Amino acid sequence: MSGALRQTALYALATLVARAMPLVTLPLLTHALGPADYGRLEYLAVIAELGGLLAGGGLAAVVFRFAAAGPRAECRRAAAEAIGLAAVLALAALAAGLAFLPVLPGALPVPVSGPELAIVTGSFCLAAFVETPLAVLRAEGRVRLFAGLTILRALVQTAILAALLAAGAGVAGALSAALITSAALAAYLLADRARGGGVALPPSARFRAYLRFGLPMMAGGLVGFLQMAGDRWIVADHLGAEALAQYALAVKVAIVTAVLMRPYDMWWEANRMRLLTGEVGPGAARRALAAGFGLSALTGAAVALGGGLLILWATPAAFHPAAGLVPLAAAAGACHAASAYAGARLYIRASGLPVLAVNAVCAAVTLALCLVAVPRWGLEGALAARLAGAVLRIAAFALAARLVAGDSRRGCSRSRANGVSTGTPDGAAAVAGKISIS
C-alpha cells in the first residue's frame, strides 16, 4: 500500500469512528434524558459549535496554508505561531464567555442553567484550541498520531458520557464528557509541542498575513454553520425544547449520509485537481463526478429508508415521532452532499470567494424559508426549508461553475488569438468547458 493510500485510509478510519460515535450514543442519551432535556442538550451543542468556530479563528486553515509546504524551518515556525495564537484566542473566548454568563440564561429561548453554560464555554474553547495542533500533526505528516488521537478521543468521550449518564448526571454530565476529553487532549498536545516545535506568537507582519487568510476561512465556517445549524435556533425559539429534540434527532440520524459519503469525499478532495485539470483525461473527471452524484443519491435513499427504523428500535417511545421526519432530513443531506460535486470547478480556483458567496446566499435563503415555514408548518416546514436550501445550493453551484467554465474558455480563446500560450493542456481546456455540472 502506498504512503498516500495508507494516509487516506487512516483519515477515513478516524473520520468514520469520530462521526459514528454520536450515533452510538443516541440510545444512551435518549434513554437517560427525556425529550425536554435532550432538546436543551442539542441547543447547548449548537452554542458550542458556534463558539468553537469563533474561538478557532480559522487557524487550522492557516496551518495548512503556511505550515504544510516550504522550508522546514519556516513551517515549524508557522506551526508554533499558529498554536500560540490558538491558545490566546481560546483564553480570550473563555474570558468573554464567562463574562456574559450572568445574563445569558435569561436571554435564551430554551431554559439552561449557568453551570451548564459554563461547562459549554470551557468545552468549546478547549475544542477550538486543539483543532490547531491537530492540524499541525496532519501538516507534518504525523497521520498515525492524528488518527490515533482522533479515535481515542471519540472512544474516551463516549465512555465518560456513558459513565456520567449512568450516575444520573443528566445534561451537565453529557456536556462534561466533552470538556474532560478536550482538556486531556489539549494537555497531551501541549506536552507534545514542548518536546519539539514549541509555541510562539508571530510578529505583526506575519500576524496580519495569518489574519488575512484565517478570517475568510472562519467566515466560510460561520456561513456553513448558519446553513446547517441555524434552523435549530428557529425551531427552539418557535416550538420549544421538546420539538427541537425530535428535529435534532432526525437530523442527527440523517447525518449518516455524510458519514457514508466521507471516504469517497476524501478520495475526491485528494484527486480533484488532477481530475479537473485534465491530467488523467476528461472522461475520468466525468466518471468521478457521476459517481459522487450517484453515491449521494444511494446513501440518501438508504438513510431515508432505514433511519426511521433505527430511531424506532434504539430510542424510547417519546422520541418515535422523529422517525417520520427522517426521509425529508435524509433528502436534504443527500442534496447537500451532491452540491459539492455540482460546483466542482469552484474548488480548484485560486480564490475561495465564489464558494463563500454561494454558501452565504443559500444559507440566507434557507434561514428565511425557515422563518416563514416553522410557524406555519412546524418541524415538517423546517425540514422542507432545509431541503429547498440544499436543492438551491446544487443549482447555484452548478450555475456558478458553468459561469467560471465560460470565463475560462473566453480567456483561453483571447490568449490564443493574441498568440499567447495559456500554459494549460488541451485536456484541461476541454474539461474547463465541459465540467460544470453539470
N, C-alpha and C positions, 0 to 999 in steps of 0.2 A: 504494500500500500504506500503510495507516495505521501510526502510530507503534507502537501496541500489537502489531499483527500483525508488524511488522518486528522488534520486540524478541523476540517469541515465536519467530520463525524463526531469529534469531541464537542464542537459547538452545538451540533444538533442534539446530542445526548443531554448536554447541560440545559439547553433551552427547553427540551421536552419535559425533563424532570421538573424544572422550575415552574413551568406553566401547568403541569399536570397536578401539582400539589394543591392548588386551590380547589380543584375538583375532588381530590381525595378528602379534603377537609369539609366538604359540603355536608355529608351525613353528621359529622361531629358537631358542626355549628348549628345546623337546623334542629338537631335533637336536644342540644343544650340551651339554645336560645329560641324564644318564641318569635313570631313574625315582627312584633314591635321592636324587640331588642336586635334582631337581625337587620332590620331596616336602619336602626341607629348605627350599627357597626358599618354597614355599607356607606352610609352618609359620611361617617368619620373617615372611611377609606378614601372617599373622593377628596376630602380635605387634605388627607395625607398625600395623595397623588399630586394635587395642585401645589402644595407646599414643597414637595420634593422637586418639582420642575423649577420653581422659583429659586430654591436653595441651591440647586445644581448649577445654575448659571451657564448651561451649555458647555461645561468644562470637559465632559467626556468627549465631545466632538472636537474640542481644542486639542486634546491629547492625540487623536487620530490625524489631525491636521499638522501639528507641529512636532510631535514626538514619535511618529511612526516611520519616518523616512528622512535620510540625510546623514550627515556626520554623526557618529555615535555620541561624541561629547555634547553636541547641540541637542540631540534627542534626550539624553539623560538630564540636561539642564531644563529643557522644556517640561519634561515629566515631573521633575521636582517642583518646578514653579507652579504647574497646574494643581498638584496636590496641595501645595501651600495655599493657593487661592481657594481651593475647595474647603480647606479647614477654616479659613477666615469667613467665607460665605456661610458655612454651616453654623458657626458660632454667632454670626450676625443674625441669621434667621432664627436661631434658638432664642436670642435675646429679644428680638421683635415679637416672636410668638408668645413668650412668657409675659411680655409687657401688656399684650392685649387679652390675656386670659380672663381678667376680671369682667370684661364687657362682652366677650364673645358668646357665652352660653345663652344669654338673654336675647341675642340678636339673630340666632339661627332658627330656622323653621322647625327643626327636629330637636326635641329635648335631649341635651347632652350635658354632662357634668364637667366641672372644672378639672378634676383629676383625669378624666378621660381625654380631655383636650390637651392636658399637659403631657400625657403619655404619647399622644399622636404627634405633638410638636417635637418631642425628643426623637421619636421614631423616624419621622420624615427628614429631620436634619441629619441624623446618622446615615440613613439610607442614601440621601443625596451625596454625602461625603464619600461613601465607599464606592460609588459608581466611578469616580475619577481614578483611584488607584487600581480598581478592577480593569478599567480601560487601559491603564499603563501596562498591566500584565499582558493584555492582548497585543498592544503595540510593540512590546518587547519580545513577542513570540512565545511567551510562557503560557501556552494554551492549556497544558495539562493542569497547571496550578489553578488557572482561571476556572476551568471546567470542574475541577475537584472542589474548589471553594463554593462555586455556584450550587453544585449538587448537595454538598454538605450543608450549606445554608438553608436550602429548601427542606431537607430532611430534619435537621435540628429544629427549625422553626415549627414544623408540623408536630414533632414530638413534644415540644414545650407547650404548644397550643393544646394538644390532647390532654396533657397533664393538668394544665390550669383549668380547662373546662371541666375535667373530672373532679377537680377540687371545688367547683362551684364558683369560680372567679368571674364568670359572665363576660360582659363586653370588655371590661377593663383587662381581664385575663387574656382575651383574644388579642387585644391591642398590645399587651405587654410582651407577647411572644415575639412580635416583630422587633420591638425595642431591644429586648435582650439579645436576640440574634444579631442585629445590626451593630450593637455595642461590641460584642465579642469579635465580629468580623473586622470592625474598624480598628480594634486593638491589635489584632494579628497583622493587618495590612500596614499599620504604622510601624510595628516591630520589623516587618519585612523591609520597609523603606530604611529603617535605621541601620540594617545590616548592609545595605548597598543602595546608593542613589540619593538618599536623604530627602529633605523637604526644604523648600526655599520660597521666597517671594520675588516676583520679577521686578526689574527696573521699569520706569514709567513707559519707555518706548515699547517694550515687549508686552507690558500690561495692556496698552492701547491696542496692540495687534491681537492679543487674545480676546479683548472685549469686542473688537470689530467682527471677529469670526464667531465668537460664542453667543453673543446676544441674538443674532438672527436664528441660530440653531435653537435657542431657548424659545424664541417667538414661534418657531415652527412646532415645537413640542407643545406649547400652550394652545395653539390652534388645534392640533390633534386631540389634545385633552378636551377642549370645548366640544369638538365634534363627537367624541366617543363617550364622554362622561358628563358633559354639561346638562344633558337631558335628565340625569338623575336628580339634579338640584331642582329642576322644574317639577318633576314628579313629586319630590318630597314637599315642595312648597304648596302644591295644589291638592295633593292626595294623601299626604301623611306618611309616617314611617312604615306602617304595615303594608301599604300599597307599594312603597319603594322596595320592601323585602321581596315581594313577588316579582317585581320588574327586574331587580338586580339579579335574582336567582336565574330567571330566564336568560338574561344577557350573559351571565357567567357561564351557563351551560353552552350557549351559542358560541362562546369564545373557543370551544373545541375546534371549530372550523379553522381558526388561525393557528392552533396548535398542530393540527394535522397538515396544514399548508407550510409550516415553518421550515422543514427540511428542504422542500423544493424551493422555497423563497431564498433560503441561504445559498443554495447552489446557483440560483438565478442572479442574485446580487454579486456573487463572486465572478460570474462569467458574462454579465450584462454588457460590459464594454466590448469584449471580444466578439460577441454575437452581433451587436447592433452596429458596429463599425465595419462589419463585413469580413472580419479576419477569418472566420470559418464559413463564410458564404451566407447569402440572404435566406436560402432555404432553411438553414439551421435556426436562424432567428425566428422565422415564421413558425416553425415547428415548436420551438421553445415557448413562444407566446401562446400558441394554441393549447399546448399542454397546461400552461398556467391558467388559462380560462377554463379548460375542461376540469382540472383538479379543483378549482374554486367551486364550480357547479356541483361536482360529485360530493365534495366534503360538506357543502351546504345542505345538499339533499339528505345525506346520511345523518347529519345532526338534526335536521328538521324531523326526520322520521324517528330517530332513536332518543333524542334529547328529552322529550316529554316522558318517555318510558323510564329514563334514568331518574327523573325527579319523582315519579310515582313510586319507584322502587326504593330510592335511597333517602327520602325525606318524610317527615311526619305529614299527616293529612292536612294540617293547617297550611302547608306550603304547596299542596297539589294544584291550586289554581294556576300556578306559574307554568304548569305543563302545557296548558293551552296557548301560552304566549311564545313558546319556543320556535314554532315554524316561522313566524314573522321575524323574530330575532335572528334566526339562522340565515334567512334570506338576506337580511341586511348585512350580516357578517360575510356571507359569500360575495355579495356585490362589492363590499369594501375591499376584500382580498383581491378581487379581479381588477379593481380600478388601478392598482399599481402597474398591471400589465397593459392596461389601456393607454397609459401615459408613459410608456417605456422610454421613449426618446428624451423626455424631460429630465430623466435621472442621469443622463450622460453629458449634460451641458455644464459649462464652467460655473454658471450661476444657479443657485437654488431658488431664486425669486419666483420663477414661474410655478414651481411646485408649491411654494408658500402661498402664492396668490390663489391658486386653485383650491387649496385646502381651506384658506380663510373664507373664501366665498361660499364654499359648500358647508362649512361649519356655521356660518351666519344664517344661511337658508335653513339648515336643519333645526337650529335653535328657534328661529322664527316660526317654523312649522309646528314645533313642539309647543310653543307658547299659545298657538291657536288651537291645536288638536287636543292637548291634555285636558283643558277644562271642559271640552265638549264630549270627547270620546274616551277619556281615561287612559288606561295603560295601552289599549289597542291603538289609540291615537298617537301615543308617544312612539310606539314601535313602527307605525306606519310612517311617521315623520322621519324616523331613523332610516327606514328602507328607502324613502324618497330621496333623502340626502345622499345615500350610498349610490343610488342609480344616477343622480345628478353628478356625483363625483366621477363615475365612469364616463359619462357624456362629456363633462368638462375636460377631463384628462385627454380623452380621445381627440376633442376639438383642438386643444392646446398643442398636442403632439402633431396633429396634421398641419397646424399653422407653422410650427417650428420646422417641420419637414419641408413645407413650401418655401420658407425663408432660406433653408439650406440649399434647395435646388436653384433658387434665383441667384443666391450668392455664388454657387459653383458656375452657373451659366455666365454671369457677368465676368467672373475671373477668367474663364476660358475665352470669352470674347475679347478680353484685353490681353490675351496671351500670357496670363499669369497662372502658374501651377498652384492648385489648391493644396497639394500635399495629401489629398485624400484618395485612397484607392477607388477604382471604379465600382468595386463591390460595395464600398461604404456609401457612395453616392446613390447607388441603387436602393440600398436599404433605407437611406435617409428619405427617399421618395416613397417607399412602399410601406415602411413600418410606422404606422401612426395609430394604429389600431385603437384601434384598427385591426 
